[in-house]
């Protein structure tokens, strides 16, 4: 009975978060690309196309140490809302 009552009560909270809080807080469609990463990958592709595979691989490895997207983007933010419902099912302990 307790999970049922909790779901009835928390339904209003879910509705508030989905209709009011999330649209007001979330901003931007996606994060901006990291300019340094993009520059290294572009240069790597150019070197690959001109036959300098060794230099291209070095640049690609360096680029892979960087994030591809800006991690702190003021024009992008997301609020994640997760609600868990735990049902307690008693189990019999093994004797032994």
C-alpha positions in Angstrom: 0.0 0.0 0.0 2.9 2.4 0.8 4.3 2.5 -2.8 0.9 3.2 -4.2 0.3 6.1 -1.8 3.8 7.5 -2.5 3.1 7.4 -6.3 -0.2 9.2 -5.8 1.5 11.9 -3.7 4.6 12.2 -5.9 2.6 12.4 -9.1 2.1 16.1 -8.4 5.8 16.6 -7.9 6.5 14.8 -11.2 4.0 17.0 -13.0 5.5 20.2 -11.5 9.0 19.3 -12.5 8.1 18.2 -16.0 5.9 21.2 -16.8 7.5 24.1 -14.8 11.0 23.4 -13.6 12.6 21.5 -16.5 11.5 24.0 -19.2 12.6 27.0 -17.1 16.0 25.6 -16.1 17.2 23.7 -19.3 19.0 25.9 -21.8 20.5 25.2 -25.2 20.2 22.3 -27.5 23.8 21.0 -27.1 27.2 22.0 -25.8 29.6 23.9 -28.0 32.5 22.1 -29.7 36.0 22.4 -28.1 37.9 24.6 -30.6 41.3 23.2 -29.7 40.0 19.6 -30.2 38.4 20.5 -33.6 41.6 22.3 -34.8 43.8 19.2 -33.9 41.4 16.8 -35.6 41.1 19.0 -38.7 44.9 19.3 -39.0 45.2 15.5 -38.4 42.8 14.8 -41.3 44.7 17.2 -43.5 48.0 15.5 -42.7 46.5 12.1 -43.4 45.2 13.2 -46.8 48.7 14.5 -47.7 50.4 11.2 -46.9 51.9 12.1 -43.5 50.2 9.4 -41.4 52.7 9.4 -38.6 52.2 13.1 -37.9 48.5 12.7 -38.2 48.4 9.9 -35.7 50.4 12.0 -33.2 48.0 14.9 -33.5 45.0 12.5 -33.2 46.4 11.0 -30.0 46.9 14.5 -28.6 43.3 15.4 -29.6 42.0 12.3 -27.8 43.3 13.6 -24.5 41.0 16.6 -24.8 37.2 16.7 -24.4 35.4 17.1 -27.7 32.8 19.4 -26.2 33.2 22.4 -23.9 32.6 21.1 -20.4 31.6 24.4 -18.9 29.3 26.0 -21.4 27.2 28.9 -20.0 24.7 28.6 -22.9 23.9 24.9 -22.1 22.6 23.4 -18.9 20.5 20.4 -18.1 18.4 19.4 -15.0 18.0 15.7 -14.6 15.2 14.4 -12.5 15.0 10.8 -11.5 12.6 9.3 -9.0 13.0 5.8 -7.7 10.3 3.7 -6.2 11.6 0.9 -4.0 9.4 -2.1 -3.3 10.4 -4.1 -0.4 9.9 -7.8 -0.9 10.9 -9.8 2.2 13.1 -12.8 1.4 13.6 -15.9 3.4 17.2 -16.2 4.7 18.9 -19.5 4.0 19.5 -21.6 7.1 22.8 -23.1 7.3 
